[in-house]
C-alpha cells in the first residue's frame, strides 16, 4: 500500500505544495501559478495560515487521491522554535509586525492553527512541523543523486537561522553549523533592493544592475558593516535595521538618497548593486570552502533564495573545491514544500526510496491533454491550426524574427521557465531585447534574456571548466565564447555572460528538437528563452496562455499541437472564461 506525504509551504511567501510517495515525486506546484498573484501572498504576520489550496487541489488530482487518504502533511516551518528564539530585545521593529511580541505571537498562533484547518478539510493523518532550514537542505540533497554531499542553505530567515551548513549522507542530513538572524544575506538583498527603489522581491533586478556597476567603488562600505569570518559572516544590525523602514543608515553609508519607486537608476546605484554582488560571492565562496573542510565531500548541494544567484553559484563551483554541484531549481521558499515532504519520508523509511527521488527534470506541475487544450481554444473562439511539421514550422517562424509563446507538457516547478511555459525568440537579433521588453514583457531594458542551448553544444559556445547539472535549470552564468558573442547579441549580458539552460534531449525531447531545427536553419544551437508571462506569474493553464497571448504582442502561440497566429486573433477575451480549476 502506498504512503502519501504532502509537503506544504505558506509561512512566509512563495506558497507551494508537493506530493511524494515511495515511488517518487508525484507533483510540486507553486500557488502563485494558480491564484495568479505573484509570490502567492505577501509575507505578513497575519496571513501565515493562508493555505495554498489551489496547489493542494492540483497535487491531489495529479496523485489521484483525496486529502483523507494522505498519511502525512509535512509543513516547512517550526512555530514553537520561532517564538522561543526570535524575540530580540534590542531589535528595531515595527509594533505588531516582525520581531515584536504582538506580531510574533500572532504569527505563531496562526501557524499553530493550520493542523486544525487541514482536519476541517478532511485530513486524517499525522501533521509534522519541519524546521525551515532542514526543509531547504532536504529539497536539494535528496533529489541530487549524490550519496554524500556538503549542503549550504542561504535564506532570508527560517525560524531564526539564515544560513545552514550540513552533511547529507545516504538517507540522513546532519546539521553542522548555522548562522542566525540578524546575520542574513537574504535580508541584505531585500534591504538593498528596497533602497534601490524596488520591492523586497526584486533581487533578480539588482543582480542584473550589478553587471553594469563598479564592484570596487562601494566594496569598502560593505566591508565596514559586514565581517567576513572563517566559515561565516556577521552583519551590523544597527545599520541594516531589517525590521524597520529606516534607510537613513544606508543613505549615510553610500552618500546617496534612497531611490523612489519608478525613478531611473543612475550609475551610482549600479555601483551599489555591484558591491552587494561582490560581497555575496565572496561570502558564499568562503562558506563553500568551510563546508568542504567540515564534510570532506566532493559534492555540494545549494538551496535557499540566495542560491538563485547564478553569478555566485558559478563562482562557488568554478573557483571552489567541489567536483559536482546541484542547486535545487526551486531554491526559494517554494522548494521547502518538497523538502519537508522528502525529509519526513526519509525519517520514516530509512533505506527505502533513494533513487526514486533523484531529479531528472523540474517539470512537476500540471499538464493538459490535447482535448482539454482544444476545449479551451474553442471557448475563447480563437483561430488555430495543427501543422503536421509543427516543430520545423515554429523554428522557421523564430528564425524570421517572430516571438512565439511555447506551452507544452507539465509546468516547471521553480522561478525559471525551462521550455514548457516559455516565450521564445531569435537570439541573433540585436533589437529583440527591446522588442520583448516593450511589447511583451513590459520590463526594464537592463534585465538580460537567457539562452536555451543544446546540451551537446554548450562548450562550443560558452566557457565552462566543470560540468554542472544545474546548468540545465538556468542557475549558472557562463562567459560566452568571444568568437560567438556577435552572433547572439540578444542573450549576451553587458558583462559578456549568459545564464544558460542546457537542454538534454532525454529530458525535453520536443524542446530539444525545436532548438535542433533552429540550428539546422541558422547554424545557431540556441534560442532566446524567457518566462511566458507579462508582469504576472508564469502561465499555468491553457486559459492563462491564451489570455496573455491575446493581450500582448506575442506573434504566435504554440499550445500542445495547436498553432495560433496573432494576425488571426486580434480580439478581446470572452467575458466568462474558465478559471484554473475548470
C-alpha positions in Angstrom: 0.0 0.0 0.0 1.3 3.4 -1.0 2.2 6.1 1.6 1.2 9.7 0.6 3.1 12.7 2.0 2.1 16.2 1.3 4.6 19.0 1.8 3.2 22.5 2.4 4.8 25.9 2.5 2.9 29.1 3.3 4.5 30.5 6.4 6.0 33.5 4.5 5.7 33.7 0.8 6.2 31.5 -2.4 3.5 29.2 -1.1 3.6 25.8 -2.6 2.5 22.2 -2.2 4.3 18.9 -3.1 3.2 15.3 -3.1 5.6 12.4 -2.7 5.1 8.6 -2.4 7.6 5.8 -2.1 7.6 5.7 -5.9 8.9 9.3 -6.2 7.8 12.9 -6.5 4.3 13.0 -7.9 3.8 16.8 -8.2 5.1 20.1 -6.9 3.3 23.3 -7.6 3.6 27.0 -6.6 0.4 28.6 -5.5 1.1 31.8 -7.5 0.6 29.9 -10.7 -2.9 29.1 -9.6 -4.1 32.2 -7.8 -2.3 34.4 -10.3 -0.8 36.6 -7.5 3.0 37.0 -7.6 4.6 35.1 -4.7 1.1 33.8 -3.8 0.8 36.3 -1.0 2.8 38.9 0.9 4.8 37.8 3.9 2.8 39.1 6.9 2.4 38.0 10.5 -1.3 38.0 9.9 -1.6 35.6 6.9 0.7 32.7 7.7 -2.3 30.4 7.8 -3.4 31.4 4.2 -3.3 27.9 2.7 -2.2 27.2 -0.9 -5.5 25.5 -1.6 -5.2 25.8 -5.4 -1.8 24.0 -5.5 -3.2 21.5 -3.0 -6.1 20.6 -5.3 -3.8 20.1 -8.2 -1.4 17.9 -6.3 -4.2 15.7 -5.0 -5.7 15.5 -8.5 -2.4 14.5 -10.1 -1.9 11.9 -7.4 -5.4 10.5 -7.8 -6.0 10.8 -4.0 -8.3 12.6 -1.7 -7.0 14.6 1.3 -8.5 12.0 3.6 -6.1 9.4 2.0 -3.0 11.4 2.8 -0.9 9.8 5.5 1.3 12.8 6.5 1.4 16.5 6.0 4.9 18.0 6.3 4.9 21.7 7.0 8.1 23.6 6.3 8.2 25.6 9.4 8.5 25.0 13.2 6.4 27.7 15.0 7.4 26.9 18.6 11.1 27.2 17.7 10.4 30.6 16.1 8.6 32.1 19.1 11.2 30.8 21.5 14.2 32.4 19.8 13.0 35.3 17.7 12.1 38.0 20.3 15.4 40.0 20.3 15.2 42.8 22.9 17.3 45.4 21.1 16.0 44.8 17.6 14.4 47.8 16.0 10.9 46.7 14.9 7.5 48.0 13.9 5.0 47.3 16.7 2.7 44.5 15.7 5.0 43.3 13.0 8.0 41.0 12.7 10.1 40.8 15.8 7.6 42.5 18.1 6.0 40.4 20.8 2.5 41.1 19.4 3.5 40.3 15.9 5.4 37.2 16.6 2.7 35.8 18.9 0.1 36.4 16.2 2.4 34.7 13.6 2.9 31.7 15.9 -0.8 31.3 16.7 -1.8 31.5 13.1 0.7 28.7 12.2 -0.4 26.5 15.2 -3.9 26.6 13.9 -3.0 25.1 10.5 -3.3 21.5 11.5 -6.9 22.1 12.6 -7.6 23.8 9.3 -6.5 20.7 7.4 -8.6 18.5 9.8 -11.6 20.5 8.9 -10.8 19.9 5.2 -10.8 16.1 5.8 -7.2 15.3 6.6 -6.9 12.3 9.0 -3.2 11.6 9.0 -0.3 12.9 11.0 0.8 16.6 10.8 4.5 17.3 11.2 6.3 20.6 11.6 9.7 20.6 9.9 12.5 23.1 10.6 12.6 25.5 7.7 16.4 25.1 7.2 16.0 21.3 7.1 13.3 21.6 4.5 15.7 23.7 2.3 18.5 21.2 2.8 16.4 18.2 2.1 15.0 19.9 -1.1 18.5 19.9 -2.5 20.1 16.8 -1.2 17.5 14.1 -1.7 16.8 14.9 -5.3 20.6 15.4 -6.1 21.6 11.8 -6.8 24.6 12.3 -4.5 25.3 9.6 -1.9 27.1 12.2 0.2 27.3 16.0 -0.1 28.0 19.2 1.7 24.8 21.2 1.9 24.6 25.0 2.1 21.3 26.7 2.6 21.3 30.5 2.5 18.0 32.3 3.0 16.4 35.4 4.5 15.3 33.7 7.7 13.7 30.5 8.7 12.6 30.3 12.3 15.8 32.1 13.3 18.5 30.7 11.1 19.6 32.4 7.8 22.4 30.1 6.8 22.9 26.4 7.4 25.8 24.1 6.7 25.0 20.4 6.7 26.2 17.0 5.6 23.9 14.7 3.6 24.8 11.0 3.5 22.5 8.3 2.1 19.1 9.0 3.8 20.3 11.3 6.6 21.1 15.0 6.9 23.1 16.3 9.8 23.2 20.0 10.6 26.8 21.1 11.3 26.7 24.8 11.7 24.2 27.6 11.5 24.2 31.4 11.3 21.1 33.2 12.8 19.3 36.5 12.4 20.2 39.3 12.1 23.2 38.0 10.1 21.3 37.3 6.9 22.4 37.6 3.3 18.8 37.2 2.1 17.6 40.1 4.2 20.6 42.2 3.0 19.4 41.7 -0.6 15.9 42.6 0.3 17.0 45.8 2.0 19.3 46.8 -0.9 16.5 46.1 -3.3 14.2 48.5 -1.5 17.0 51.0 -1.2 17.3 50.9 -4.9 13.7 51.7 -5.4 12.4 48.2 -6.0 10.4 45.7 -3.9 11.9 43.3 -1.5 11.3 40.5 -4.1 13.4 42.2 -6.8 16.8 40.6 -6.1 16.9 39.5 -9.7 16.8 43.1 -10.9 19.6 44.0 -8.5 21.7 41.1 -9.9 21.1 42.5 -13.4 22.1 46.0 -12.4 25.3 44.7 -10.7 26.7 43.8 -14.1 26.7 47.5 -15.1 28.4 48.8 -12.0 31.8 49.1 -10.5 32.1 46.4 -7.8 35.1 48.1 -6.1 33.6 51.5 -5.6 31.4 50.7 -2.5 33.1 47.4 -1.5 34.8 49.2 1.4 31.5 50.5 2.6 30.0 46.9 2.6 33.0 45.6 4.5 32.6 48.3 7.1 29.4 46.6 8.3 29.9 43.0 7.1 32.6 41.0 8.9 33.6 38.0 6.8 35.0 35.4 9.2 36.4 32.0 8.6 33.4 29.9 7.7 30.9 32.7 8.4 29.9 36.3 8.4 28.3 38.9 10.7 26.3 42.0 9.8 25.8 45.2 11.8 22.2 45.0 12.9 22.0 48.7 13.8 23.0 49.7 10.3 20.8 47.2 8.5 17.6 47.6 10.5 16.0 44.7 8.6 12.7 45.0 10.5 12.2 48.7 10.1 11.5 51.1 7.2 14.5 53.2 8.1 17.1 53.5 5.3 19.0 56.5 6.7 22.0 54.5 7.7 22.4 53.1 4.2 21.9 56.6 2.8 24.7 57.9 5.0 26.9 55.0 4.3 26.7 55.3 0.5 26.2 59.0 0.4 23.1 58.5 -1.8 19.4 59.0 -1.1 17.1 56.1 -1.3 15.6 55.8 -4.8 11.8 56.4 -5.0 9.6 53.9 -6.9 9.9 54.1 -10.7 12.7 56.6 -10.6 15.6 55.9 -13.1 18.6 54.1 -11.7 21.9 56.1 -12.2 25.4 54.6 -12.4 25.9 55.4 -8.7 23.2 52.9 -7.8 24.5 50.3 -10.2 27.8 50.5 -8.3 25.8 49.8 -5.1 24.3 46.8 -6.7 27.7 45.6 -7.9 29.1 45.9 -4.4 26.4 43.6 -2.9 27.0 41.1 -5.6 30.8 41.1 -4.9 30.5 40.7 -1.2 27.8 37.9 -1.6 30.1 35.9 -3.9 33.0 36.4 -1.5 31.0 35.2 1.5 29.5 32.2 -0.3 32.8 31.1 -1.7 34.2 31.3 1.8 31.3 29.2 3.1 31.9 26.7 0.4 35.5 26.2 1.4 34.4 25.8 5.0 31.7 23.3 4.2 34.3 21.3 2.2 36.6 21.3 5.2 33.8 20.2 7.5 32.4 17.4 5.4 35.3 16.2 3.1 32.7 15.7 0.4 33.4 16.3 -3.3 29.8 17.2 -3.9 27.8 20.4 -3.0 24.1 21.0 -2.8 22.7 24.5 -2.6 19.3 25.8 -1.5 17.6 28.9 -0.1 16.6 32.0 -2.0 20.2 33.3 -2.3 21.0 30.1 -4.3 19.1 31.6 -7.2 22.1 33.9 -7.7 23.6 32.3 -10.8 26.8 34.5 -10.7 27.6 33.4 -7.2 26.7 29.8 -8.0 29.1 29.7 -10.9 31.9 31.2 -8.8 31.4 28.7 -6.0 31.6 25.8 -8.4 34.2 27.0 -10.9 36.6 28.5 -8.2 35.7 26.3 -5.3 36.8 22.8 -4.1 33.8 20.8 -5.3 33.7 18.4 -8.3 29.9 18.3 -8.6 27.1 20.7 -7.7 23.3 20.5 -7.5 21.2 23.6 -6.9 17.5 23.0 -6.2 15.7 24.5 -9.1 13.0 25.9 -6.7 15.7 27.1 -4.3 13.5 29.8 -2.8 10.8 29.0 -0.2 8.7 27.2 -2.8 11.1 24.4 -2.7 10.6 23.8 1.1 7.3 22.1 0.5 9.2 19.4 -1.5 12.0 19.4 1.1 9.7 19.0 4.0 7.9 16.0 2.4 11.2 14.4 1.4 12.6 14.9 5.0 9.6 13.2 6.6 9.7 10.3 4.1 13.4 9.6 4.8 12.8 9.9 8.5 10.1 7.3 8.3 11.5 4.9 5.7 15.3 4.9 6.1 17.0 2.9 3.4 13.9 2.9 1.1 13.1 5.1 -1.8 16.6 6.5 -2.6 16.9 7.0 -6.3 13.2 7.3 -6.8 13.5 10.9 -5.7 16.5 11.9 -7.9 15.7 14.8 -10.1 15.6 14.1 -13.8 13.8 17.4 -14.5 11.8 20.0 -12.8 8.6 19.5 -14.8 6.4 18.7 -11.8 3.3 20.8 -12.3 0.0 20.4 -14.2 -0.3 19.3 -17.8 -3.2 19.3 -20.2 -4.1 16.8 -22.9 -5.0 17.8 -26.5 -8.7 17.5 -25.8 -8.5 19.9 -22.9 -6.4 22.4 -24.9 -8.8 22.3 -27.8 -11.8 22.9 -25.4 -10.1 26.0 -24.1 -9.2 27.3 -27.6 -12.8 26.8 -28.7 -14.1 28.5 -25.6 -12.1 31.6 -26.4 -13.2 31.4 -30.1 -9.7 31.7 -31.4 -8.5 30.6 -34.8 -5.9 27.9 -34.8 -4.3 25.2 -36.9 -2.5 21.9 -36.4 0.5 21.8 -38.7 1.9 18.4 -39.5 5.5 19.6 -39.2 4.9 21.8 -36.1 8.4 21.9 -34.8 10.1 22.8 -38.1 7.4 25.4 -38.8 7.9 27.1 -35.4 11.7 27.0 -35.9 11.2 28.8 -39.2 9.0 31.4 -37.6 11.5 32.2 -34.9 14.3 32.4 -37.5 12.2 35.0 -39.3 12.0 37.2 -36.2 8.7 36.1 -34.7 8.1 35.9 -30.9 6.5 32.6 -30.0 4.7 31.5 -26.9 5.6 27.9 -26.3 3.2 25.9 -23.9 4.0 22.2 -23.6 3.7 19.3 -21.1 4.0 19.7 -17.4 4.6 23.1 -15.9 8.0 23.9 -14.3 8.5 24.0 -10.6 10.6 27.0 -9.6 11.0 30.5 -10.9 12.6 29.6 -14.3 10.8 28.8 -17.5 12.6 25.9 -18.9 10.9 25.2 -22.2 7.4 24.2 -21.2 6.0 27.7 -20.3 8.3 29.9 -22.3 8.5 32.8 -24.7 11.0 32.1 -27.5 12.8 34.4 -30.0 15.8 34.6 -32.2 19.0 35.3 -30.2 20.7 36.7 -33.3 18.5 39.8 -33.4 20.1 42.7 -31.5 16.8 44.5 -31.3 15.0 41.6 -29.8 15.7 42.6 -26.2 13.9 46.0 -26.6 11.1 44.4 -28.6 10.4 41.8 -26.0 10.6 44.3 -23.1 8.5 46.9 -24.7 5.8 44.9 -26.5 5.6 41.7 -24.5 7.3 41.6 -21.1 7.0 45.3 -20.2 10.1 45.3 -18.0 13.4 47.2 -17.7 15.8 47.0 -20.6 18.8 46.3 -18.3 17.4 42.8 -17.5 19.0 40.2 -19.7 17.4 37.4 -21.6 18.7 33.9 -21.4 19.5 31.2 -23.9 18.3 27.6 -24.1 21.2 25.8 -25.7 21.6 22.2 -26.9 23.5 20.4 -24.2 25.9 18.9 -26.7 26.9 22.4 -27.9 27.4 24.2 -24.6 31.2 24.0 -24.6 31.5 25.3 -28.1 29.5 28.4 -27.3 30.3 29.0 -23.6 33.4 29.0 -21.4 33.0 26.3 -18.7 35.6 24.4 -16.7 33.3 21.9 -15.0 30.1 20.2 -16.0 27.2 21.4 -13.8 23.9 19.6 -13.5 22.4 22.9 -12.5 23.2 24.4 -15.9 20.0 22.6 -17.0 18.0 24.9 -14.8 19.3 28.4 -15.6 21.2 28.5 -12.3 24.7 29.1 -13.7 26.1 32.0 -15.6 29.0 31.4 -18.1 31.1 33.7 -20.3 30.1 33.4 -23.9 33.0 32.4 -26.2 34.4 35.6 -27.6 34.1 34.3 -31.2 30.4 33.7 -30.7 29.2 36.9 -28.9 28.5 38.9 -32.0 26.3 36.0 -33.3 23.9 36.0 -30.4 23.7 39.6 -29.1 20.1 39.2 -27.7 21.3 36.7 -25.0 24.7 38.2 -24.1 24.6 40.3 -20.9 26.7 43.5 -20.6 29.4 41.5 -18.8 29.7 39.0 -21.6 28.0 36.2 -19.8 24.7 34.3 -20.3 22.6 32.4 -17.7 22.1 29.2 -19.7 19.7 26.3 -19.9 21.5 23.3 -21.2 18.7 21.3 -23.0 19.1 17.5 -22.8 17.3 15.5 -25.5 16.4 12.8 -22.9 14.8 15.4 -20.6 12.7 17.5 -23.0 12.8 15.9 -26.5 10.3 18.2 -28.2 12.1 21.4 -27.0 15.4 19.9 -27.9 14.0 19.1 -31.4 12.9 22.7 -31.8 16.3 24.1 -31.0 18.0 21.5 -33.2 15.7 22.5 -36.1 16.6 26.2 -35.5 20.3 25.2 -35.5 19.8 23.4 -38.8 18.3 26.5 -40.3 20.7 29.1 -38.8 23.8 27.4 -37.5 23.0 28.7 -34.0 22.1 25.9 -31.5 20.2 28.0 -29.1 17.1 30.1 -28.6 16.2 33.2 -26.5 14.0 31.8 -23.7 12.1 33.9 -21.2 9.2 33.1 -19.0 5.7 33.1 -20.6 4.1 36.0 -18.6 3.5 39.7 -18.7 4.1 41.2 -15.2 2.2 38.2 -13.7 3.1 34.7 -12.6 4.2 32.3 -15.3 1.2 30.9 -17.2 -0.2 27.7 -15.8 -3.2 26.6 -17.8 -4.2 26.9 -21.5 -6.6 29.7 -20.4 -3.7 31.6 -18.9 -1.6 31.2 -22.0 -4.4 32.3 -24.3 -5.2 35.4 -22.2 -1.6 36.5 -22.2 -1.2 35.9 -25.9 -4.3 37.9 -26.7 -3.4 41.0 -24.6 0.3 41.2 -25.7 2.2 41.5 -28.9 3.3 37.8 -29.0 3.2 36.9 -32.7 2.4 33.2 -32.4 1.2 30.8 -29.7 2.1 27.1 -29.8 0.0 25.2 -27.2 0.3 21.5 -27.4 -0.1 20.6 -31.1 -2.0 23.8 -31.9 -0.7 26.9 -33.5 -2.3 30.4 -33.2 -1.3 33.5 -35.2 -1.8 36.9 -33.7 -2.9 38.3 -37.1 -5.9 35.9 -37.0 -6.7 36.6 -33.3 -6.8 40.3 -32.6 -9.8 40.2 -30.4 -10.9 40.7 -26.8 -11.2 37.9 -24.3 -14.5 36.3 -23.6 -16.4 37.8 -20.7 -16.8 34.4 -19.0 -13.6 32.5 -19.4 -12.6 29.4 -17.4 -10.7 29.6 -14.1 -7.6 27.5 -13.4 -9.5 24.6 -11.9 -12.1 24.2 -14.7 
